[in-house]
Amino acid sequence: MKVCQAKSPCILRFRGFCHVVTFGTLKLKKKNKILLIFGTRPEVIKMAPVFWELSRNKDFFETITCITSQHKSLILKLISSFKIEVNYDLRVMKPGQSLSDLTSSLIKKLNAVVKEVNPNLIMVQGDTISSYAGALIAFYNDIKICHIEAGLRSFDMRAPFPEEFYRKSISTISHFNFAPTKLNKMNLLKEGGIKENIFITGNTVIDCLLEALNLYNNDEIIKKKVNKSLDSIINFDWQSQKFILITGHRRENIGKAFENIMLALSLLAKNNPKIKFVYPIHPNPLVRNSFSKLTKQFKNFLLIEPLEYLEFSVLMSKCFFVMTDSGGVQEEAPSLGKPVLLMRDKTERIEGVEKGVVKMVGSNVQSIIEEANLLLIDKNEYMKMSKISNPYGNGKAAKKIVNILKDRLYE
């Protein structure tokens, strides 16, 4: 490579690097320092593929991680199994903490981390209070914000609460908005987002799911370990028997909605004694109190502790269909050909509903029972939902995100 002999600085490009050349001296442009902020189980799952991809591009990026431990009991083993190196752990959660107290604590602690790290970019994912506080601190410190999973909208500030407010606020101040789908991009454009800063990437949750199941299917040692663990937890042959996988934890469902959902699940279990129901229950005491009676009433209803990510992914791949109020599961299950009954009245992931891989049943007892029974007895209805392609990506979202950052930051 020839060295520039010009008397004024010029730019040379070599193997993807941006070099500043001054008076015959070659200087490598400084790496961009990226601070990843996350704290919930879904955030860890969806941020992990980006962390892995950034780690593969160490010549371009220095990656620093900060966890808030918003879901401390759910994320520690997950972080370890994903081999994510944690640089800062804020440990902000306290019993009985209000959203305002948690926001205040996060802002104070995150600001101290940002002052110490002095990153070029801050990356947040989704719609949690950890993401919101991270983006706000980046904005206050005039640091570029990267928002993964941008543009999801339910168009109701109370459903889900407070997530709809968080994700709208984050996208408003983000420099890079990585939208999973075309519809997400359109939402951002309608809100005044800058077209050049919005990119359709797919959802990184699909990257993580496919990576996990590929590991399970191709590593006999891991497969045996996972199977042994699930066998010790589940009291029937989960690899061959028909079962329905259930998740439920949303804040807005706590109370009357969960009472209705529990009643519907009770009637389904009672009227379908040959079908197994498996519910890895969320650690939130309010959720547990709502569903604690189910296992005592029905032998075919199994309430279990939260599973490791790989265990849950394998179980989801083996189930007949999924009943959930979750966000990520709406995206994951269709990738495995599993129909989803969504126990919410509104969703920010309408693509799955429009394509027919997800049906919204809300918390209406009759709707839940009717749609579940339809999938159990109508083969045509089941096949129709299970054969539709997933609208949320092909497992290459993280690679797209990092390549976009390289192109935009080193142009």
C-alpha positions in Angstrom: 0.0 0.0 0.0 1.4 3.4 -1.0 1.6 6.1 1.6 0.1 9.4 0.7 2.6 12.2 0.2 0.2 15.1 0.1 0.8 18.1 2.3 -2.8 18.0 3.6 -4.6 15.1 5.2 -6.4 12.6 3.0 -8.4 9.4 3.5 -7.3 6.0 2.4 -9.5 2.8 2.7 -7.8 -0.6 3.2 -9.5 -3.8 4.2 -12.5 -1.9 5.5 -10.6 0.4 7.8 -10.7 4.2 7.6 -7.2 5.6 7.8 -6.2 9.3 8.2 -2.9 10.0 6.4 -1.0 13.2 7.2 2.3 14.2 5.7 3.2 10.6 4.8 2.2 9.2 8.2 -0.5 6.4 8.4 -2.8 6.6 11.3 -5.6 4.0 12.0 -8.9 5.7 12.9 -9.8 4.9 16.5 -12.3 2.1 17.2 -15.8 3.0 18.0 -16.6 2.2 21.6 -20.1 0.7 22.1 -21.9 0.4 25.4 -24.6 -2.3 25.5 -27.2 -1.7 28.2 -29.7 -4.5 29.1 -31.3 -6.1 32.2 -34.2 -8.4 31.4 -34.3 -12.0 30.1 -35.7 -11.0 26.7 -33.1 -8.3 26.3 -30.3 -10.8 27.0 -31.7 -13.2 24.4 -32.1 -10.5 21.8 -28.8 -8.6 22.6 -26.6 -11.7 22.6 -26.4 -12.2 18.8 -25.3 -8.5 18.5 -22.7 -9.0 21.2 -21.4 -12.0 19.4 -21.2 -10.2 16.1 -19.5 -7.2 17.6 -17.0 -9.5 19.2 -16.2 -10.9 15.8 -15.4 -7.3 14.6 -12.9 -6.3 17.3 -10.9 -4.3 14.7 -13.8 -1.9 14.4 -15.5 -2.0 17.8 -14.7 -2.0 21.5 -17.7 -3.5 23.3 -18.6 -2.7 26.9 -21.6 -4.3 28.6 -23.7 -2.9 31.4 -26.5 -5.0 33.0 -29.1 -3.5 35.2 -30.1 -6.9 36.7 -33.8 -6.0 36.2 -34.5 -9.7 36.0 -31.6 -10.8 38.1 -32.8 -14.4 38.9 -33.5 -15.0 35.2 -30.4 -13.6 33.5 -27.3 -14.7 35.4 -27.2 -18.2 34.1 -28.3 -17.0 30.7 -25.4 -14.5 30.5 -23.0 -17.2 31.5 -24.3 -19.7 28.9 -24.2 -17.1 26.2 -20.6 -16.2 27.2 -21.4 -12.5 27.6 -18.7 -10.7 29.5 -20.3 -8.2 31.9 -18.3 -5.1 32.7 -20.8 -3.3 34.9 -23.7 -4.7 37.0 -25.9 -2.0 38.5 -28.1 -4.3 40.7 -30.9 -1.8 40.9 -33.8 -4.0 41.9 -35.3 -3.6 45.4 -38.4 -5.2 46.9 -41.6 -3.1 46.3 -39.7 -0.6 44.2 -42.0 1.7 42.1 -41.4 2.5 38.5 -40.5 6.1 39.4 -38.0 5.0 42.0 -36.5 2.4 39.6 -36.2 5.0 36.9 -34.4 7.4 39.2 -32.0 4.8 40.4 -31.2 3.7 36.8 -30.6 7.2 35.6 -28.2 8.0 38.4 -26.2 4.7 38.1 -26.2 4.6 34.3 -24.9 8.2 34.2 -22.0 7.3 36.3 -21.1 4.4 34.0 -21.4 6.5 30.9 -19.2 9.2 32.3 -16.5 6.5 33.1 -16.8 4.6 29.8 -17.3 7.7 27.5 -18.7 5.5 24.6 -19.2 6.7 21.0 -22.6 4.8 20.9 -25.0 3.3 23.4 -27.1 0.4 22.2 -30.4 -0.6 23.8 -33.0 -3.2 22.9 -36.8 -3.2 22.9 -39.0 -1.5 25.3 -37.9 -2.0 28.9 -37.3 0.5 31.6 -33.6 -0.4 31.3 -33.7 0.5 27.6 -35.5 3.7 28.2 -33.2 4.9 31.0 -30.1 3.9 28.8 -31.4 5.9 25.9 -32.3 8.9 28.0 -28.8 9.0 29.5 -27.3 8.7 26.0 -29.4 11.7 24.9 -28.5 13.7 28.0 -24.8 13.1 27.2 -25.1 13.7 23.5 -24.1 10.1 22.6 -25.6 8.3 19.5 -28.3 5.8 20.4 -28.8 2.5 18.6 -32.3 1.0 19.1 -32.6 -2.7 18.3 -36.2 -3.8 17.7 -37.4 -0.3 16.9 -40.8 0.6 15.5 -43.1 -1.9 17.2 -46.4 -0.2 18.1 -49.7 -1.2 19.8 -51.0 2.4 19.5 -52.2 2.2 23.0 -50.1 3.8 25.8 -51.8 1.5 28.4 -51.3 -1.8 26.5 -48.6 -2.8 27.1 -47.9 -0.5 30.0 -45.4 1.1 30.3 -43.6 -0.5 27.3 -45.5 1.4 24.6 -44.3 4.7 26.0 -40.7 3.5 26.4 -40.3 2.3 22.8 -41.9 5.4 21.3 -39.6 7.6 23.4 -36.5 5.7 22.6 -37.1 5.8 18.8 -37.7 9.5 18.9 -34.1 10.2 20.1 -32.3 7.3 18.4 -29.7 7.9 15.7 -29.9 4.3 14.4 -33.3 2.6 14.5 -33.1 -1.1 13.6 -36.6 -2.2 12.6 -37.5 -5.9 12.4 -40.1 -5.5 9.7 -41.3 -3.2 6.9 -44.3 -2.4 9.0 -42.1 -1.3 11.9 -40.2 1.0 9.5 -43.5 2.5 8.3 -44.5 3.2 11.9 -41.3 5.1 12.5 -41.6 7.1 9.2 -45.2 8.1 10.1 -43.9 9.5 13.4 -41.4 11.6 11.7 -38.3 9.3 11.8 -35.5 10.1 9.5 -35.6 7.6 6.6 -31.8 7.4 6.3 -31.5 6.3 10.0 -34.1 3.5 9.8 -33.0 0.0 8.7 -35.0 -3.2 8.3 -33.0 -6.0 9.8 -35.3 -8.8 11.0 -35.4 -9.6 14.7 -32.3 -10.8 16.6 -34.5 -13.2 18.6 -34.6 -15.4 15.6 -30.8 -15.4 15.4 -30.6 -16.6 19.0 -33.3 -19.2 18.6 -31.8 -20.8 15.5 -28.3 -20.7 17.0 -29.5 -22.4 20.2 -31.4 -25.2 18.4 -28.6 -25.7 15.9 -26.3 -26.3 18.9 -28.8 -28.7 20.5 -29.3 -30.7 17.3 -25.6 -31.0 16.4 -24.0 -31.5 19.7 -24.8 -34.9 21.3 -23.4 -34.0 24.7 -25.5 -30.8 24.9 -28.6 -32.7 23.7 -28.2 -35.4 26.3 -27.7 -32.8 29.0 -30.8 -30.8 28.0 -32.9 -33.9 27.6 -31.9 -35.2 31.0 -32.7 -31.8 32.6 -36.2 -31.7 31.0 -36.8 -35.3 31.9 -36.2 -34.5 35.6 -38.7 -31.6 35.4 -41.4 -32.9 33.2 -43.4 -35.9 34.4 -44.4 -37.2 30.9 -42.8 -38.1 27.6 -42.4 -34.6 26.3 -40.7 -35.8 23.1 -43.6 -37.8 21.9 -46.8 -36.8 23.8 -49.0 -33.9 22.7 -48.7 -30.9 24.9 -49.5 -27.2 24.9 -46.8 -24.7 26.1 -48.0 -21.7 28.1 -46.3 -18.5 29.2 -47.9 -15.5 30.9 -46.4 -12.5 32.8 -47.6 -9.2 31.4 -48.2 -6.4 33.9 -51.5 -5.3 32.3 -52.9 -8.9 32.7 -52.4 -9.1 36.4 -55.7 -9.2 38.1 -59.0 -9.8 36.4 -57.4 -10.8 33.0 -55.3 -13.5 34.7 -58.3 -14.8 36.6 -60.1 -15.3 33.3 -57.1 -16.9 31.7 -56.7 -19.3 34.6 -60.4 -20.2 34.4 -60.0 -20.9 30.6 -56.9 -23.0 31.2 -58.7 -24.9 34.0 -61.6 -25.8 31.7 -59.3 -26.8 28.9 -57.3 -29.1 31.2 -60.5 -30.6 32.6 -62.1 -31.2 29.2 -58.9 -32.5 27.5 -57.5 -35.0 30.1 -55.2 -36.7 27.5 -53.5 -33.3 26.6 -50.7 -32.1 28.7 -50.3 -28.4 29.6 -46.9 -27.1 30.6 -46.5 -23.6 32.1 -42.9 -22.4 33.1 -44.2 -19.7 35.5 -42.7 -16.3 35.8 -41.1 -15.5 39.2 -43.3 -12.4 39.8 -45.4 -13.3 43.0 -48.5 -11.7 41.5 -48.3 -14.0 38.5 -47.7 -17.1 40.7 -50.6 -16.3 43.0 -52.9 -16.2 40.0 -52.0 -19.7 38.8 -50.9 -21.6 41.9 -54.2 -23.6 42.1 -54.0 -25.1 38.7 -51.5 -27.9 39.5 -53.5 -29.0 42.5 -56.7 -29.3 40.5 -55.4 -31.1 37.4 -52.8 -33.8 36.9 -52.4 -33.0 33.3 -51.4 -29.4 34.1 -47.8 -28.9 35.0 -46.6 -25.7 36.6 -42.8 -25.6 36.6 -40.0 -23.2 37.4 -38.6 -20.9 34.7 -36.4 -22.9 32.2 -33.0 -22.1 30.9 -33.2 -20.6 27.4 -32.0 -23.7 25.5 -34.4 -25.9 27.5 -37.3 -23.6 26.8 -36.4 -23.4 23.1 -36.3 -27.2 22.8 -39.6 -27.5 24.6 -41.1 -25.0 22.3 -39.9 -26.9 19.3 -41.6 -30.1 20.6 -44.9 -28.6 21.7 -48.2 -28.8 19.7 -48.9 -25.1 20.0 -48.2 -22.1 22.3 -50.5 -20.0 24.4 -48.9 -16.8 25.6 -49.0 -13.1 26.4 -45.3 -12.7 25.6 -43.7 -10.6 23.0 -40.7 -12.6 21.9 -42.6 -15.9 21.8 -44.9 -14.5 19.1 -41.8 -14.2 16.9 -40.0 -17.4 18.0 -42.8 -20.0 17.8 -43.7 -19.3 14.1 -40.1 -20.0 13.2 -40.7 -23.5 14.5 -44.0 -24.0 12.8 -45.9 -23.6 16.1 -49.3 -21.8 16.1 -49.7 -19.1 18.7 -52.8 -18.1 20.7 -52.1 -14.7 22.0 -53.7 -14.0 25.4 -53.7 -10.2 24.9 -56.3 -7.8 23.5 -53.7 -5.8 21.6 -50.2 -6.5 20.1 -47.3 -4.5 18.8 -46.4 -7.5 16.6 -49.4 -7.4 14.2 -47.5 -9.0 11.3 -47.9 -12.5 12.8 -51.7 -11.9 13.2 -52.0 -10.6 9.6 -50.1 -13.6 8.2 -52.1 -16.0 10.2 -49.4 -17.6 12.5 -50.8 -15.8 15.6 -54.4 -15.5 16.7 -55.4 -12.9 19.4 -57.8 -14.5 21.9 -57.3 -11.9 24.7 -58.4 -12.8 28.2 -61.9 -13.8 27.1 -62.6 -17.3 28.5 -64.8 -18.4 25.6 -62.4 -17.2 22.9 -59.4 -18.9 24.6 -61.3 -22.2 24.9 -62.8 -22.2 21.4 -59.6 -21.4 19.6 -57.5 -23.9 21.6 -60.1 -26.6 21.0 -60.1 -25.7 17.3 -56.4 -26.3 17.0 -56.7 -29.6 18.9 -59.5 -31.1 16.8 -59.2 -29.4 13.4 -56.2 -30.7 11.4 -56.7 -28.2 8.5 -56.8 -25.2 10.8 -53.7 -26.4 12.6 -51.8 -27.1 9.3 -52.9 -23.7 8.0 -51.3 -21.9 10.9 -48.2 -24.1 11.2 -47.1 -23.9 7.6 -47.0 -20.1 7.2 -43.6 -18.6 7.0 -42.3 -16.4 9.8 -42.4 -12.6 9.1 -39.8 -11.7 11.7 -36.5 -12.7 10.0 -34.2 -15.4 8.9 -31.5 -15.4 11.6 -29.2 -12.8 10.1 -30.4 -9.7 11.9 -27.3 -9.2 14.1 -24.9 -9.4 11.1 -27.0 -6.8 9.2 -26.9 -4.5 12.2 -23.2 -4.7 12.7 -22.6 -4.3 8.9 -24.8 -1.2 8.9 -22.8 0.3 11.8 -19.5 -0.4 10.0 -20.8 1.2 6.8 -22.2 4.3 8.5 -19.4 4.8 11.1 -16.5 4.2 8.7 -17.8 5.9 5.6 
